[in-house]
Amino acid sequence: MPYPVTLIPGDGIGPEVSSAARRAVDATGVKIEWDTVELNSDTILKTGQSLPQHVIDSLERTRVGLKGPVTTPIGGGFASVNVALRKRLDLFANVRPVRSLPGVVTRFQDVKIDMVIFRENTEDLYSGLEHEVVRDVVTSLKVITRVASIRIAEYAFGFASMVGRKKVTAIHKANIMKLADGLFLRCCREVAAQHPDIEYKELIVDNASMQLVMRPETFDVLLLPNLYGDIVSDLAAGLVGGLGVVPGANMGENHGHCESDGDDVVVRDDAASLEGARCRGSAAERGREGVRRADALDPGRRRNREHERVHRRGDCRDEVVKTGG
């Protein structure tokens, strides 16, 4: 029996990379019943919703989705579809494996880079709690909670323990934000104490950024609050060739979706919603130029929730490289 999957092509480069990824999935031999639904800037403006009801209905029915990028307006306009999905499905962990790939020419191609970044996905400055106190004076609240910090730390250390990773580095700015980032660090230390077999380190975010550029091969698992995680994960992607060659998975307790960044995807076998591009939008101006790196949208891994085992599907990457040019 084929697996039902919601396919959201998106806009801009979305239809092209989604089509390439779909061919790669089909090439694995896994039987998929694709349910294609429209979700793009025109649809959102027409319905007035970042997640229109027909999209939600499809995801509820299939419990698995593959999504291409959807344009996100900057400095106004409708809310991010990616953020709306994370909130709707409580996808608290953004997971991004970053590794050197054969055949990809980069400034660091002579360095073996292999790290996994865990970013808390639900709070911090991304809570969206902003207020204009008086004209031209705006405040934005940074929210850090024990619940969210413990949850992401347990997820990162659990992953490291499961796959045999040796070191977890928590990244922070607690020298300045002593209460907010201080709470995050206390939670990380608490969870680290439960995993004495895994080395635990802490780095201030600006120093960590420098070390990533100078010594990327020394990093293993990185653990960060939301904003730092967003920035550092893109920085790390640049070390190995850019957002086009790294994956991204937003995971929750019962749902998950994957983002267009690389050759691996993590999918829960009970429920998943795979999300497309992480490029702050759809690169709409490049939508018809031809996409050479559609491998970022390729599901190359499947996590079995019951047994917590990771299976590679290297043939997906090969097929994407062929179809992407």
Long-range contacts (C-beta under 8 A, 24 or more apart in sequence): 1-31, 2-31, 2-32, 2-33, 3-30, 3-31, 3-32, 3-33, 3-64, 4-32, 4-33, 4-35, 4-61, 4-62, 4-63, 4-64, 5-32, 5-33, 5-34, 5-35, 5-62, 5-64, 5-65, 5-66, 5-274, 6-35, 6-37, 6-55, 6-58, 6-59, 6-61, 6-62, 6-64, 6-65, 6-66, 6-67, 6-273, 7-34, 7-35, 7-36, 7-37, 7-65, 7-66, 7-67, 8-36, 8-37, 8-38, 8-39, 8-55, 8-65, 8-66, 8-67, 8-68, 8-70, 8-276, 9-36, 9-38, 9-40, 9-68, 10-39, 10-40, 10-67, 10-68, 10-69, 10-70, 10-276, 10-277, 10-282, 11-40, 11-41, 11-42, 11-68, 11-69, 11-70, 11-71, 11-282, 11-284, 11-287, 12-69, 12-71, 12-281, 12-282, 12-283, 12-284, 12-285, 12-286, 12-287, 13-68, 13-69, 13-277, 13-282, 13-283, 13-284, 13-286, 13-287, 13-291, 14-40, 14-68, 14-69, 14-70, 14-276, 14-277, 14-282, 14-287, 15-68, 15-287, 16-287, 16-290, 16-291, 16-294, 17-68, 17-69, 17-260, 17-276, 17-277, 17-291, 17-294, 17-296, 17-297, 18-66, 18-67, 18-68, 18-276, 18-297, 20-291, 20-294, 20-297, 20-320, 20-323, 20-324, 21-66, 21-260, 21-294, 21-297, 21-298, 21-299, 21-320, 22-66, 23-319, 23-323, 24-294, 24-295, 24-298, 24-299, 24-316, 24-317, 24-319, 24-320, 24-323, 25-66, 25-298, 25-299, 25-316, 27-315, 27-316, 27-319, 28-313, 28-315, 28-316, 28-319, 35-61, 35-62, 39-67, 39-70, 39-81, 40-70, 40-71, 40-282, 41-70, 41-71, 41-78, 41-282, 44-70, 44-78, 44-81, 45-78, 50-78, 50-79, 50-80, 50-81, 50-84, 51-81, 51-84, 51-85, 51-88, 56-88, 59-273, 63-255, 63-270, 63-271, 63-272, 63-273, 64-267, 64-271, 64-272, 64-273, 64-274, 65-257, 65-272, 65-273, 65-274, 65-275, 66-258, 66-274, 66-276, 66-297, 66-299, 67-257, 67-273, 67-274, 67-275, 67-276, 68-260, 68-276, 68-277, 68-282, 68-297, 69-260, 69-276, 69-277, 69-278, 69-279, 69-281, 69-282, 69-283, 70-276, 70-281, 70-282, 71-281, 71-282, 71-284, 72-280, 72-281, 74-280, 74-281, 82-250, 82-259, 82-275, 82-278, 83-126, 83-128, 85-250, 85-257, 85-273, 85-275, 86-121, 86-122, 86-250, 87-122, 89-250, 89-252, 89-254, 89-255, 89-257, 89-273, 90-122, 90-252, 90-253, 90-255, 91-121, 91-122, 91-250, 91-251, 91-252, 91-255, 91-256, 91-257, 92-120, 92-121, 92-122, 92-148, 92-151, 92-152, 92-155, 92-251, 92-252, 92-253, 93-118, 93-119, 93-120, 93-121, 93-151, 93-152, 93-155, 93-156, 93-250, 93-251, 93-252, 94-118, 94-119, 94-120, 94-121, 94-229, 94-233, 94-248, 94-249, 94-250, 94-251, 95-119, 95-159, 95-248, 95-249, 95-250, 95-251, 95-266, 96-233, 96-236, 96-237, 96-246, 96-247, 96-248, 96-249, 96-261, 96-262, 97-246, 97-247, 97-262, 97-264, 98-233, 98-236, 98-237, 98-239, 98-240, 98-246, 98-262, 99-240, 100-240, 101-240, 101-241, 101-245, 101-263, 104-240, 104-241, 104-245, 105-241, 106-239, 106-240, 106-241, 107-239, 108-216, 108-239, 108-240, 111-216, 111-217, 112-217, 113-216, 113-217, 113-236, 113-239, 113-240, 114-217, 114-220, 115-216, 115-219, 115-220, 115-221, 115-222, 115-236, 116-159, 116-165, 116-220, 116-221, 116-222, 117-221, 117-222, 117-224, 117-229, 117-232, 117-233, 117-236, 118-152, 118-155, 118-156, 118-159, 118-221, 118-222, 118-223, 118-224, 118-229, 119-152, 119-224, 119-225, 119-226, 119-228, 119-229, 119-230, 119-232, 119-233, 120-148, 120-149, 120-151, 120-152, 120-224, 120-225, 120-226, 120-229, 121-152, 121-226, 121-229, 121-250, 122-148, 122-226, 123-148, 123-225, 123-226, 124-225, 124-226, 124-227, 125-226, 125-227, 126-226, 126-227, 126-230, 142-177, 142-180, 142-227, 144-180, 144-181, 144-183, 144-184, 144-225, 145-183, 146-183, 146-187, 149-183, 149-184, 149-187, 149-188, 149-225, 150-187, 150-190, 150-191, 152-223, 153-187, 153-188, 153-190, 153-191, 153-192, 153-223, 154-191, 155-251, 156-221, 156-223, 157-191, 157-192, 157-194, 157-195, 157-198, 159-221, 160-195, 160-198, 160-220, 160-221, 161-195, 161-197, 161-198, 162-308, 163-310, 165-198, 165-220, 165-221, 166-198, 166-199, 166-220, 167-198, 167-199, 167-200, 167-201, 167-219, 167-220, 167-221, 168-192, 168-195, 168-198, 168-199, 168-200, 168-201, 168-220, 168-221, 168-222, 168-223, 169-200, 169-201, 169-202, 169-203, 169-208, 169-219, 169-220, 169-221, 169-222, 169-223, 170-200, 170-201, 170-202, 170-203, 170-223, 170-224, 171-202, 171-203, 171-204, 171-205, 171-208, 171-222, 171-223, 171-224, 171-228, 171-232, 172-202, 172-203, 172-204, 172-205, 172-224, 172-225, 172-228, 173-204, 173-205, 173-206, 173-228, 174-204, 175-204, 181-225, 184-225, 188-223, 205-232, 208-232, 209-235, 212-236, 212-239, 213-239, 237-261, 241-293, 242-293, 243-277, 243-278, 243-279, 243-296, 244-292, 244-293, 244-295, 244-296, 245-293, 245-295, 245-296, 246-296, 247-296, 247-298, 247-300, 247-301, 248-275, 248-278, 250-275, 258-299, 259-296, 260-296, 260-297, 261-296, 262-295, 262-296, 262-298, 262-300, 263-295, 263-296, 263-298, 263-300, 263-316, 263-317, 263-320, 264-298, 264-300, 264-301, 265-298, 265-299, 265-300, 265-301, 265-302, 266-301, 266-302, 266-303, 266-310, 267-299, 267-301, 267-302, 267-303, 268-303, 268-305, 269-302, 269-303, 269-304, 269-305, 269-306, 270-305, 274-299, 290-325, 291-324, 291-325, 292-324, 292-325, 293-324, 294-320, 294-323, 294-324, 295-320, 295-321, 295-324
